[in-house]
Amino acid sequence: MLGEGTYSSSMIKFLKTTYLILSGISFVLVFGILVLFIFSYTPIGMSYSPNPVFTLNHGNITTEQNFEVIYSQQSPPVFNGDHLDFYCIQLEKFEFQSPKENEWIFGKESNPLFSEARKEISRMADIANCFDGETNAESENIASKIWSIHAGRNHLEGAVVIMYHKPTNRLLYVSFQT
């Protein structure tokens, strides 16, 4: 009988030690995942490039030039992808990497969805600030390239639009999703 009690006692110590070790490992894993999650989805973990060459590439605009970001805004990342990001960029020249017909449209859009996208984008990104007081998104001085549009039945849910203002030689890149 004495041997059984010793065996039970050592088995309980072993189980207790194993439980404590596994609990500690679980805690460290959960805490680590939580820290990664917080770091990934908050402004703490965000890093922005002050050099938005991707904007020029999206617009098929030559990157072999001097350009300067006048102002920008980037939303923090969220689970559902909602965001509003924009860049106002002063260009040296408005030339294309490989010219494509009808890629950029100056003035009024014939497609009502594209027209609505231009107007919505201009409100969101403060077009007047970037284009020196210009507020009409379909002015003859403004060209746009509609990269993508996400639409619901009655409203725009998201878009990526690039606009160019001829008098100021500025580019406004806007990406949003709601």
C-alpha positions in Angstrom: 0.0 0.0 0.0 2.8 2.4 0.8 4.2 2.0 -2.8 0.8 2.9 -4.4 0.6 6.2 -2.5 4.1 7.2 -3.6 3.2 6.3 -7.2 0.0 8.3 -7.0 1.9 11.3 -5.5 4.6 11.3 -8.1 2.0 10.8 -10.9 0.1 13.8 -9.6 3.3 15.9 -9.5 4.1 14.9 -13.0 0.6 15.8 -14.2 0.7 19.1 -12.3 4.0 20.0 -13.8 2.9 19.0 -17.3 -0.3 21.1 -16.9 1.7 24.1 -15.8 4.1 23.8 -18.7 1.3 23.4 -21.3 -0.6 26.3 -19.7 2.5 28.5 -20.0 3.0 27.5 -23.6 -0.6 28.2 -24.4 -0.5 31.5 -22.7 2.6 32.6 -24.6 1.1 31.4 -28.0 -2.2 33.3 -27.4 -0.4 36.4 -26.2 1.9 36.3 -29.2 -1.0 35.9 -31.6 -2.8 38.8 -29.9 0.3 41.0 -30.1 0.7 40.2 -33.8 -2.9 40.9 -34.5 -2.8 44.3 -32.7 0.5 45.2 -34.5 -1.0 44.2 -37.9 -4.3 46.0 -37.6 -3.4 49.3 -35.9 -1.5 52.4 -36.9 1.4 51.1 -34.7 2.1 48.4 -37.3 1.6 50.5 -40.4 4.4 51.7 -42.5 3.8 53.9 -45.5 6.1 54.5 -48.4 6.6 58.2 -49.1 7.5 57.2 -52.6 4.2 56.0 -54.3 5.7 54.7 -57.5 2.8 52.3 -57.6 0.6 55.2 -58.4 2.5 56.1 -61.4 2.6 52.5 -62.5 -1.2 52.2 -62.0 -1.6 55.2 -64.3 0.9 53.9 -66.9 2.9 57.1 -66.3 6.6 57.1 -66.7 8.5 56.7 -63.4 11.7 58.1 -64.8 10.9 61.7 -63.6 11.0 63.9 -60.5 7.8 63.9 -58.5 6.8 65.0 -55.1 3.9 63.9 -52.8 2.1 67.1 -51.9 -0.2 65.4 -49.3 -1.6 62.0 -48.7 -3.8 60.0 -46.4 -3.8 56.3 -45.6 -6.4 54.5 -43.5 -5.4 52.0 -40.9 -6.0 48.4 -42.0 -9.3 46.8 -40.9 -10.8 43.3 -41.2 -13.4 44.1 -43.8 -11.0 46.1 -46.1 -12.7 49.4 -45.6 -10.3 52.2 -46.4 -9.7 55.6 -47.9 -6.2 56.2 -49.3 -5.1 59.0 -51.5 -2.0 60.7 -52.8 -1.7 64.1 -54.4 1.5 64.1 -56.5 3.3 66.9 -58.3 4.6 65.5 -61.6 7.5 66.8 -63.7 5.8 65.4 -66.9 2.7 63.6 -67.8 4.1 60.9 -70.2 3.2 57.3 -70.5 5.3 54.2 -70.2 3.4 52.6 -73.1 0.6 54.7 -74.6 -2.8 53.0 -74.8 -5.8 54.5 -76.6 -8.7 55.6 -74.4 -6.9 54.8 -71.2 -7.2 58.4 -69.9 -10.4 60.4 -70.5 -10.4 64.2 -70.3 -13.6 65.9 -69.4 -17.1 64.4 -69.1 -17.5 60.6 -68.9 -20.0 58.9 -71.1 -20.5 56.1 -68.6 -22.7 57.3 -65.7 -21.0 54.9 -63.3 -17.6 56.3 -64.2 -19.0 59.8 -63.9 -20.3 59.1 -60.4 -17.0 57.5 -59.4 -15.1 60.7 -60.4 -17.5 62.9 -58.5 -17.4 60.7 -55.3 -13.6 60.5 -55.4 -13.3 64.2 -55.8 -15.3 64.8 -52.6 -13.4 62.2 -50.6 -9.9 63.3 -51.5 -10.4 67.1 -51.5 -9.8 67.6 -55.2 -9.7 71.4 -54.8 -6.8 71.1 -52.4 -4.8 69.0 -54.9 -5.9 70.8 -58.1 -5.5 74.4 -56.9 -9.2 75.2 -56.4 -10.6 73.0 -59.2 -13.8 71.3 -58.0 -15.4 69.9 -61.1 -14.1 66.3 -61.4 -15.2 66.3 -65.1 -13.6 69.5 -66.2 -11.9 69.6 -69.5 -8.6 70.2 -67.6 -8.9 66.9 -65.7 -8.2 63.4 -67.1 -9.1 60.3 -65.3 -8.1 56.6 -65.4 -10.7 54.4 -63.8 -8.6 51.4 -62.5 -11.5 49.6 -60.8 -15.1 50.2 -59.5 -17.1 48.1 -57.0 -20.7 49.0 -57.1 -23.8 47.9 -55.2 -27.2 48.3 -56.8 -27.6 52.0 -55.7 -24.2 53.2 -54.7 -20.5 52.9 -55.1 -18.9 50.5 -52.7 -15.3 51.1 -53.8 -13.0 52.3 -56.5 -9.5 53.1 -57.6 -9.3 56.2 -59.7 -6.4 58.3 -60.8 -7.0 61.9 -62.0 -4.6 64.3 -63.7 -5.0 68.0 -63.6 -3.3 69.6 -66.7 -2.9 73.2 -65.4 -1.1 72.2 -62.2 0.5 69.0 -63.6 -0.7 67.1 -60.5 -1.9 63.6 -60.1 -4.5 62.5 -57.5 -4.7 58.8 -56.8 -7.7 57.6 -54.7 -8.6 54.1 -53.5 -11.6 53.5 -51.3 -13.8 50.7 -50.1 -16.8 50.8 -47.9 
